[in-house]
Amino acid sequence: MPPEVSFTALILSLASSAAVHFGDLGDPVTGEKQPANMIAARHAIDLLSILETKTQGNLTEEEQQVLAQVLVELRMRFVQLATGK
């Protein structure tokens, strides 16, 4: 069965991509964890940030909450890895 197609699924897909780039999740194809690629992780975060800005006022409460929470968590993880803490 194909994955669900929804705005929340898009958010989670981009978040998973960032997690792979952080080195936190294995590559979806190989399962191997790669060293952190902060540029690619930042790109995924920036895409989510653009979605937040461009969809403001057009999301359900649940979609907005998921997007906001994902962005907080990814930004915190980015700072954690960037500062080594």
Phi and psi in degrees as a GROMACS rama.xvg file:
@    title "Ramachandran Plot"
@    xaxis  label "Phi"
@    yaxis  label "Psi"
@TYPE xy
-68.6956  154.156  PRO-2
-63.5692  155.393  PRO-3
-60.3452  140.815  GLU-4
-107.307  108.553  VAL-5
-157.882  169.131  SER-6
-64.1751  -40.7617  PHE-7
-63.2384  -38.8197  THR-8
-63.2672  -38.2805  ALA-9
-62.6182  -45.4365  LEU-10
-58.1172  -48.8947  ILE-11
-66.8654  -32.2978  LEU-12
-65.3302  -46.1515  SER-13
-66.4884  -36.5554  LEU-14
-65.1646  -40.5717  ALA-15
-64.1961  -38.6607  SER-16
-60.5327  -44.4969  SER-17
-61.8222  -41.9017  ALA-18
-62.7358  -37.8849  ALA-19
-63.542  -43.6913  VAL-20
-68.6706  -27.8963  HIS-21
-72.1092  -16.4422  PHE-22
87.2268  10.2241  GLY-23
-83.4959  -30.6263  ASP-24
-118.161  150.941  LEU-25
-73.7093  156.493  GLY-26
-57.104  134.141  ASP-27
-59.9141  -27.3701  PRO-28
-86.6263  -50.168  VAL-29
-95.2444  -22.4892  THR-30
81.6446  -7.1456  GLY-31
-78.1318  137.064  GLU-32
-83.6703  135.807  LYS-33
-106.12  159.897  GLN-34
-61.0315  154.615  PRO-35
-59.101  135.551  ALA-36
-118.908  90.5877  ASN-37
-65.8632  -31.3842  MET-38
-65.7816  -46.2013  ILE-39
-67.2187  -38.4315  ALA-40
-63.6905  -42.9557  ALA-41
-62.6268  -36.6223  ARG-42
-61.4371  -44.9794  HIS-43
-63.4248  -40.6681  ALA-44
-64.2558  -42.8818  ILE-45
-62.7303  -38.7827  ASP-46
-61.9317  -43.5441  LEU-47
-64.6854  -37.6187  LEU-48
-63.7968  -41.1598  SER-49
-62.7897  -43.3453  ILE-50
-59.5644  -40.6454  LEU-51
-61.6635  -45.0938  GLU-52
-66.6137  -47.7305  THR-53
-73.6445  -20.2728  LYS-54
-105.042  4.50657  THR-55
-53.919  127.566  GLN-56
86.4441  -3.47593  GLY-57
-117.646  6.14618  ASN-58
-105.448  155.322  LEU-59
-69.6006  163.666  THR-60
-58.9286  -41.9132  GLU-61
-63.1893  -45.0991  GLU-62
-61.0442  -43.2991  GLU-63
-63.4202  -42.2484  GLN-64
-64.6517  -43.1171  GLN-65
-62.5017  -46.814  VAL-66
-62.4416  -45.8045  LEU-67
-62.7458  -43.6037  ALA-68
-66.5789  -42.5252  GLN-69
-61.4976  -43.6189  VAL-70
-63.863  -41.7021  LEU-71
-59.9034  -48.7567  VAL-72
-64.4164  -42.924  GLU-73
-68.0645  -39.5578  LEU-74
-65.3298  -40.0709  ARG-75
-63.5199  -42.1133  MET-76
-65.1909  -39.0168  ARG-77
-60.9851  -47.7061  PHE-78
-63.5082  -41.53  VAL-79
-57.9085  -47.0071  GLN-80
-70.979  -37.9496  LEU-81
-67.013  -33.6819  ALA-82
-96.3405  -8.68639  THR-83
74.6284  21.4234  GLY-84
